């Protein structure tokens, strides 16, 4: 399957970090395969492309919230977890039955209540909105 979002994810580095994208900003296919090798589940194509483009870029992976490293991914409550906020109040994931969808809907769990709520957007929409919120709100505050 062709890369759906790889270049758009790579473009986040120059857009928000004022630097050219470098190969070390992402994870090589071999490294990604090794990190995912112990999992007994597949991850959606869009998440693979996200890690390939940005998995080595700490400034993106830890911008306000923390994207989990590929070897830290886990399934809990019927969801593949991939992101949490700094206070661990919320965790984001995909429904396990949607892992074969190339760009699945993102869900958010309130960790105190254990309840899940749809973010009503796909991973790619969520990621682009998230970084716009993080970096552009940050820029507005500095003005």
N, C-alpha and C positions, 0 to 999 in steps of 0.2 A: 504494500500500500504506500502511496506517495506521502511525503511529509505534509501534514495539514497545517501545522502551526509552528514548525521549527524556526523558520526565519522570523516570524512575528515575535516569538519568544526571544530570539537572539537580539532583535531590535530594541528590546527593553534596556539593554546595557548602554548603548549610546544615548538613548532617550532620557534615561534617568540618572546615569552615572557619568555622563559626559566623557565616555571613553569608548574606544572601539571594542567590539566583541572579539575575544581571543578564545582559542580552543580550550584553554584551561578554565574558562568560565562555565563550560559544560562538562559532561561526563562522556568519555569515549564508550562506544558500544560494548567493548570487552569489559571495561570497568563496571558499567551498568549491569551487564549480564552477571558478573561475579557478585555484585551487591544484591541483586535480586534472586540469585541462585538458590538460596535456602527457603524461599517462599513457596508455599504449595498453592499459590493463586497467581493469576495473570493480572497485570495492571492495564488500565485503558491506554490506548495509543497516545492520547493527548498528554498523559502524565509521563510516558516514556519520552516524548518529545520535549517536555518541560525540563526533565532531568538532563537530557542530551544537550539542551541549549544553555541551561542555567544551574545545573546541579553542583557546579564547583564555584559558583559566585556567591560568596557569603553575604555580600551587601544586598543581594536580591533575596536569597534564601532565608535571611533573618531580618527582613525589612518589616518591622513592627510586629508581625506574627512570625511563627517559625514553621517553615516547611520541613517536614521530616526527611531525613536522608533515606535513600531507597532501601537500605538494609534495616531501617527502623519501622517500615510500614507494617501494619498489622490489621487483622480483621477482628472487630469487636462489635457486639450488638448487631451483627449482620451488615456492618459497614466497613469499608476499607478506609482507615484513618490516614490522613496525610498532612494535617496542619493543625496547630493549636496557637492560642493567644499566649502572651507572656505570663499571664496570671493563671493559666490553665483552667479558666472558667468555661471556655468553649473549645470544641474540637470539630474539625470539618472532615467530611468523608464522602464516599460514594456508596450507594447501596450495593451490596455484594452481587445481587442479581443483575446489576447493570455494568459489571466490569468488562463485558464484551462490547459495550457501546463505545465507539471511538472517542466521543466527547460527552461524557455523562453529566447529569444534573448533580450539583453539589448540595449536600445537606449539612446542617450545623447542629451539633449536640450541645445542649446546656448540661454541663457536667454535673452540676449540683442536683438537677432533677432527673438527668438521664433521658431527657426527651429530645427527639429529633425534629427539625423543621427544615423544609426545603428552602434553599436560597433562590429558587426559581430561575436559575441560570446554569449554563453548562460550565465546566471547568475553565475553558478558555475565556468565556465572558467574565467569570468570577475573578480570574487572575488579572486580566487587563483592568477591570474595575478596581480591584484591590490595589494594584500598584499606582494607578492614577490617584486614588484616594490617599495613599501613603505619601507619595512623592509630590504631588501637586498641592495637597493641603500643607505639606511641610514647606514648600516654596512660598505659599501664600502667607504663612505665619512669619517667614523671614523678611517679607517685604515691609 
